[in-house]
Amino acid sequence: MSSLEPYREKWREVPGGDDVDRRVFSDNLLDLPDDEFLTRWDALAARRAAGVVGRLDPLYRDFFKGRRVLELGGGLGFDGLRFAAQGARWTFADIVPGNLEVVRRVAGIKGIAVETHLIGDDLSFDALPADYDAIFVIGSIHHVPFDIARREAMAALSRLKVGGRWIELVYPQERWLREGSMPFETWGTRTDGERTPWVEWHDVEKVRRRLQPAILKTVLDCELASHNFRWLDLEYAGMGRTIDAAKFIDLKFQPVILDGGAHVLWNFTGNKGAFFPIGRIDLRPLVSGLKPPFAAELALKVTQGLVGVGLVDAGNQYLADAEIVVEAAPDWRYVTVRCAEAPAFLVFRNRHAVSVVFRHDGTAARLSTPAKQLRRCQTVTARHRAHRLHTAKALGNDCRLLLGAPLPPPPGSRENLKPPNRLRYRLTHCVRHRSN
Ligand SMILES: C[S@@+](CC[C@H](N)C(=O)[O-])C[C@H]1O[C@@H](n2cnc3c(N)ncnc32)[C@H](O)[C@@H]1O
């Protein structure tokens, strides 16, 4: 059992309306007489409906209609009651009794049918039916440490139908970096107010790790509100197998063929443009005789630019959906590349074109919006750069992979703001929205 007490104590105080609005204590709302209570709640709910989450309603309104949805941490119920009023069959689960009491009171006054479930320290959802069509999680379970969130998420997942959706708003790593890479015990004071005991960044792979071995196919994975949030919508395709250690092949000591030349630590600054290969690992002897599917799990440190990591066949053709792009970041990134056929090579390539390919490309030149500024936004502060250099030295030439691709040219001339770069920026995001 895990005590949720410190989290219950904080979360009596919940967001009042949109992200930019003040927080309110549910108990204070409950103290109001019905008419004042409802007027206040309606005003907050209208702010929410007009805000960043409310704007996504058209994506979900029809989908939720008539379907059973379990919401984890619904706060004052703004989203759930909106969808329930439009025909969704909504269950609110929360760790704070007062929040659920507000939801029940609003629903009662408005005549909306909803169910509620108080999440106890046992993190059990066994009392609920097991035929939910979606689990909706808007900025809630990232407020407890990963191991608690994992137990809770797995218990909730047991209530979701195969083919159902896990929809979640998370705080992304970009925001954590921007706000100073604080420990999770204190970062919450920046994101959700002084009394917040915990908040952790997530991305789609971390949500997958939280729900492992569930198979989750990406429907949507996109940033919201200037990287304050990330919206994840995943289709649950059933439970996968837990990894059998006997079937786990360690790639660490496999020789790396350096296509881009023998650069120390692959700190590659070639000028051959996007898609230029950097290096590859021959997987053929390793996978021979094994049946697909395969998943390559990698810990990567990309020090500059953008690097593509993918699986190709013997003819150097990418296998379906088997490339991901990793941006430079100060930390190690954990990525998984999957494929349904036997791969021949694991390849790394430069996705950060310097100039040649697109600058002389007629199609690219027809694009009209300059975008080099966008790419410049992706570079990191001097502090992070120093940190990376330090790490590079510390790692020396050991077997871990330290990747680099060229930085964008220095800011300044109008020349640098030419249209073609937009294409490269877009490419990055297209490949991120992959399914597994
Ligand atoms: C930041 S508020 C978000 C509320 C609501 N989703 C919204 O966007 O307005 C966090 C909510 O999650 C609840 N919560 C915190 N930790 C939770 C957990 N481990 N499981 C379920 N709910 C949790 C809180 O009680 C609160 O209602």
The ligand as a Gaussian input file, in Angstrom:
#p B3LYP/6-31G(d) Opt

LIG

0 1
 C       -3.840000      19.456000     -11.656000
 S       -5.370000      18.769000     -11.140000
 C       -6.137000      18.504000     -12.711000
 C       -7.614000      18.432000     -12.595000
 C       -8.348000      18.318000     -13.904000
 N       -7.953000      17.168000     -14.674000
 C       -8.155000      19.578000     -14.695000
 O       -7.440000      19.517000     -15.712000
 O       -8.687000      20.602000     -14.299000
 C       -4.954000      17.195000     -10.589000
 C       -6.130000      16.327000     -10.271000
 O       -5.671000      14.988000     -10.206000
 C       -6.003000      14.439000      -8.969000
 N       -4.911000      13.520000      -8.659000
 C       -3.691000      13.776000      -8.153000
 N       -2.982000      12.643000      -8.062000
 C       -3.774000      11.656000      -8.538000
 C       -3.628000      10.264000      -8.705000
 N       -2.515000       9.647000      -8.364000
 N       -4.659000       9.581000      -9.230000
 C       -5.801000      10.176000      -9.592000
 N       -6.011000      11.491000      -9.436000
 C       -5.008000      12.218000      -8.919000
 C       -6.168000      15.588000      -8.043000
 O       -6.979000      15.277000      -6.943000
 C       -6.793000      16.611000      -8.965000
 O       -8.162000      16.400000      -9.071000

